[in-house]
Amino acid sequence: MEFGVMVEPQLGGSYDDLLAIALAAEQAGFTSLARSDHYLAGEKSVPATEALTTLGGLARETSAIKLAVLVTPITFRHPAVIAKTAATLDEMSGGRFELGVGTGWMESEHRVFGIDLPQMRMRFSMLFETLAYVHAAFGRTSGGYVGRHFRLEDIEVLPRPAGMMPIVVGGTGMKRTPALAGRFADEYNMFACDAETLAARLEVMTSTATELGRDRAAIKISVMSSAVIGEDEAEYRELLGAAAAARNKDPDEVAATWSERRILHGTYEQAAEQIAAYGAEGVDRVYIQHFDPLGELRTEDFTRQLRGLGG
């Protein structure tokens, strides 16, 4: 099992905060660092850095950890910009960049910044074409690309990723998203979910991949989950109590919700068992997701966290 750190800079934080997290995650031994690509925290405007620009900085200031965007909305950038930026980040990072793309969903950031947010059906059509365009730009397919929304002439787009830069398809859908992952993705990313939902998504992804002659085993599966973990039961109950008080709910009710949603929680031993269950169901990478302003993350806990989870 691989372990990554997932952060949400739209909740607040500077580039220096993000760099400190990346360096701490790298030193702790995490495989990857991923960040979201949003302009707002819902309706709230806080210091929110631009995703791909900051990943370019991290590419030069880290040396081993993989760097991913999970995920960039196709509404923000033309696929030519996505492909060019991704290839540049691949070069800047020495092949450590991973490109995640999705439909986009946050209405408020599109409305505030004047960015069109088409209906979902249209966004999925645009996502399909963006993925096909990027494949053509990277030389994975030949002949350029001509679609309803985008077109690329049959030229050699340079620079290209030095190797097979991972393309990640992420989202919560049950049919169209896993089908796109089966067709285009090197990694399929989703939020933590129950075993039945995970199995249903993987069935769609596998069916599509098989129909196209792709090797299902070549597609990495990753999930993102918050983590409320204590060294022992007493520390966990303290963390649970604080979370319940913040929600004005009973601790047992909160714990039941975490169990239902498969949020990592309990002692490290219990969380390791939860991760092992994900592994048995086909998950290859677990991202520990942090919904905190970057400056409030306790990076000194990263090493303990990774060790406790079996990384």
C-alpha positions, -999 to 999 in steps of 0.1 A, spaced: 0 0 0 12 35 -9 4 65 13 0 101 3 -9 134 19 -38 154 4 -43 190 13 -69 217 5 -52 250 1 -84 268 -7 -91 267 30 -62 290 35 -24 290 35 6 304 18 31 288 -6 56 286 22 30 266 43 25 242 14 63 238 10 67 230 47 40 203 44 56 189 12 91 187 28 77 171 60 57 145 40 88 137 19 110 134 49 84 112 67 84 88 37 50 95 21 49 84 -16 30 115 -28 17 149 -20 -15 160 -37 -34 193 -35 -68 204 -47 -75 230 -74 -101 255 -61 -103 293 -59 -127 296 -30 -137 278 2 -174 276 -6 -186 312 -5 -157 323 16 -126 340 2 -94 332 20 -57 332 8 -59 304 -17 -29 298 -39 -31 286 -75 -26 249 -79 -3 243 -108 19 273 -101 26 261 -66 33 225 -78 59 240 -101 76 255 -71 74 223 -52 89 205 -82 121 225 -77 122 224 -39 115 187 -33 135 157 -47 116 124 -43 80 128 -34 54 126 -62 33 157 -68 -3 156 -79 -32 178 -85 -65 162 -74 -81 173 -95 -80 202 -119 -115 211 -132 -117 210 -170 -137 243 -168 -106 262 -156 -83 256 -186 -83 247 -222 -68 212 -227 -39 227 -246 -30 246 -214 -35 215 -193 -12 194 -215 15 221 -219 15 228 -181 16 191 -172 45 184 -196 64 214 -182 58 202 -146 69 167 -156 102 182 -168 106 205 -137 100 176 -113 121 150 -130 91 129 -138 73 132 -105 42 151 -115 8 133 -117 -21 150 -136 -56 146 -121 -86 160 -141 -123 161 -133 -155 178 -144 -155 206 -117 -184 211 -94 -181 241 -70 -208 265 -83 -196 294 -61 -161 297 -75 -173 296 -111 -200 322 -104 -177 346 -85 -148 345 -110 -171 345 -140 -161 310 -153 -188 291 -172 -200 259 -154 -220 240 -180 -246 213 -172 -231 180 -160 -238 162 -192 -218 189 -211 -190 188 -185 -186 150 -189 -185 155 -227 -157 181 -222 -139 158 -198 -139 130 -223 -125 153 -250 -99 168 -226 -86 133 -218 -85 123 -254 -67 156 -263 -41 151 -236 -35 115 -248 -29 129 -283 -7 157 -271 14 132 -250 18 109 -280 -2 81 -265 -25 82 -296 -17 94 -331 -34 116 -356 -42 146 -334 -77 150 -321 -110 164 -334 -140 166 -312 -171 187 -306 -154 211 -281 -116 208 -288 -93 200 -317 -55 193 -320 -38 191 -353 -16 161 -361 17 175 -349 43 164 -324 36 185 -293 68 192 -274 79 189 -247 63 156 -239 66 137 -205 98 118 -204 80 87 -193 44 76 -189 32 105 -167 2 92 -147 -31 106 -157 -56 105 -129 -94 105 -133 -112 115 -101 -148 119 -90 -178 105 -72 -199 92 -101 -210 56 -104 -210 52 -142 -195 79 -163 -164 86 -141 -153 50 -137 -159 44 -174 -136 73 -183 -111 59 -158 -112 26 -176 -107 42 -209 -81 69 -202 -66 68 -167 -35 54 -151 -51 61 -117 -87 62 -106 -92 84 -75 -122 87 -53 -133 97 -18 -135 71 10 -166 50 4 -183 17 15 -172 -16 0 -203 -20 -22 -198 14 -38 -161 8 -44 -168 -26 -59 -195 -12 -82 -172 15 -95 -144 -9 -101 -167 -32 -120 -176 -4 -144 -140 7 -148 -128 -29 -153 -155 -36 -179 -146 -6 -199 -108 -13 -197 -114 -49 -208 -135 -39 -237 -107 -16 -249 -80 -43 -244 -65 -25 -214 -49 -43 -185 -71 -36 -155 -41 -42 -132 -22 -13 -148 -48 12 -134 -39 23 -99 -68 27 -75 -66 55 -48 -89 68 -21 -88 99 0 -98 98 36 -97 120 66 -80 104 96 -89 107 133 -64 84 149 -49 82 184 -19 64 198 -42 46 221 -79 44 229 -77 73 254 -62 96 229 -87 86 202 -117 91 225 -103 126 233 -101 134 195 -136 119 190 -150 140 218 -136 172 204 -150 164 169 -184 156 184 -185 188 204 -176 208 173 -206 192 155 -229 194 186 -235 156 183 -230 125 204 -196 109 201 -210 75 193 -231 90 165 -201 107 150 -181 75 152 -209 56 135 -209 81 107 -172 77 103 -176 39 101 -204 42 76 -183 65 54 -151 45 60 -132 75 74 -100 62 90 -105 64 128 -97 47 161 -62 37 173 -34 32 148 -39 -5 150 -76 -1 141 -68 23 113 -42 -1 99 -69 -28 98 -92 -4 79 -65 3 54 -58 -34 50 -95 -39 41 -92 -12 14 -62 -31 1 -81 -64 0 -107 -46 -21 -82 -34 -48 -70 0 -34 -33 7 -41 -29 41 -25 -45 59 4 -43 97 7 -47 111 42 -68 141 35 -65 172 57 -94 198 58 -74 224 77 -58 257 68 -23 248 58 -6 267 86 -25 247 112 -14 212 101 9 194 126 36 183 102 56 169 131 30 141 133 36 129 98 63 104 106 44 89 135 13 87 113 30 69 85 47 45 109 15 38 127 -4 31 95 21 6 83 38 27 57 
